[in-house]
């Protein structure tokens, strides 16, 4: 974590509202991106993003080590997203079925493609991958999203999910095996 963010976190912990607003500005896209990848719609991703910042504000006194601010924030966001997934599985109606991806979080498989038929195949493959990821259990889903899509290390994911790195490696391996079968 760079010194600028460390200073903002120190200010935030001490009650500086401007520091908190700056932290929200710096981290909201990352939180939204992970939430969208997990949940697949804008309203739920917005809700997770908003709720994560509300909860971290309420729990700022629990942030013992300022170097783990990003991990603490992502843990709160992913746990809330997992809760939403579980609520859906228990029969709660989702808020939105919007399947369009905003440009800021879309995965562009077609940038190198020239021919329209290749573009269509890549888009179809992306949709198949998204659907396959949705079939994974919540912990495996979040592990794949954080590692393979968002680029977090296994150590960072272990901190976010509050589990051993071996569990992260295991979840990642099992999720990839399931994705191979589904695809």
N, C-alpha and C positions, 0 to 999 in steps of 0.2 A: 504494500500500500504506500503510495507516495506521501510526502510530508504535508502537502496541501490537504489531502483527504484526512490525514491524521489530525491536523489542526481543526478541520471542520467537525470531526467526530468529537474531539475534546470540547469544542464550543457547544455542540449539540447536547452532550452529556451535562454540561454546566447550565443548560437552559437557554442558549442562544437560538432564537427562532430563525434568524437569517441563515445560520449555519445549517439548521435542519432543512430549510427550503433549498439551499444549495445542494445538500446531499440528495434530496428528493429529485432535483433536476438531473443530477449525475447518474443516479441508479434506476430511475423509473423505467427507462427503455429496456434495460437488462431484465428487470423483474417482469415487465409486461411480456417480453419475448418468451421467457421460460413459461409463464402462466398460459400464454396463448398456445404454445407447443403442447402443453399438458392437456388443456381443456378444449381447444379447437374453436372457440368463439370469442368475439370481442367483449361482450358484456361481462362474461365470467372473468376474462383476463383483466379487464378494468377493475372489477370488484376485488380480485386477488391483489392487484397492485395497490389499490387504495387501502385495503384492509392491512396489507403488510406494513405500510408506512404508519398507519394508525397504531398498529400493535407495537411497532418498534419504538414509536414515540412514547407509548405507555410503559414500555419495558426498558427504557434507556438506562435505568438504574441497575439493570441486570447485566449490562454490557461491561464486563470486567476488563477485557483486553481490547483496546481500540483497534488493534490490528485485525480483529475478526469481525469488524462491522459488516463487511459485505457478506461473509458467511452467515452471520447472525440474521441479517435481513433475508437472505435467500432461504434459510431454514424456515423462517416464519412464513414466507411466501409459498414455498413448496408444501409445507404442512397444511396450509389453508387450502391450497389447490387439491391436495389429496383428499381433504375432508369434503370438498365439493364433489369430487369424483365418487366418493363413497355414498354421499347423499343421493346422487343420481342413480347409483346401482341399487339403492334401497327403494327406488320408485319415485323420488322427487322429480318434478318436471323441470327440465332445463329452461333457463331464462330466454336463451336465444339459440336459434339453429343456423345462424349466419355462417356460411362456409367460406366466404371470401377472405383472403389473407391480405392485410395491409402491406404496402410496399416495404415498410421498414422491417418487417419480420418474415417476409416471404423467402422461400428457398428457391433461388433461381437456378434451375438445371438447364435452362435453355440459352444462357448467355453465349456459349461457344457454338451453339447449333445454328446452322445456316438454312437448312432445308425445312419447310413447313412440316413434312412428315416426321422428321426427327423432333421438332418442337412438340408435336402432338404426342409422340411416344414418351418423351421426357415428362410432359405434364401428366400423362396417364400413370407413369411410374411413380411420380411424386404423390399422386393421390392414393395409389396403392400402398405406398410406404406410410403415409399419414394414417390411413385406415388400419394398417397392421399395428402401428404404434398404439393406437387407441384400444386395441384388443389386449394389450399387456396389462398385468396387474399394476396398481398405482406406484409401488416402490420401484418396480422394474422400469416402468414408463418414465418416471422422473430421473432415474439413473441414466437411461439411454439419452434422454433429452439433454440433461446437464453435461454428459460426457461427449456424446457424438455430435450433437447439434450446437450446443453453447460453448464447448471446448474447455470445460472445467477439468482439472486433474482429478484422479481418484482420491487423492488426499483431501482436496477441497470439497469434493462430494461427501466424503466421510464426515467432515466437519459440519457441512450443511445438514446432512441427514442424521447426525449424531449416532454413527455406527462405525464399526471397524472397517479399515480399508479392505480387508478380506471379504466382508459382506458386500461392499461396493463391487469388487471384482466378480464375485459370485453372481450378484444381480445382473451385472452387465453381460456376463457370459450367458446366463440363462435367457436373458432378454434377446440377445442376438441369435441364439439357437431357435427361440420361438419365432423370431422375425424371419429367419431362413425358412422355417416350415410354412409360415403364413404366406410368404412371397414365392 
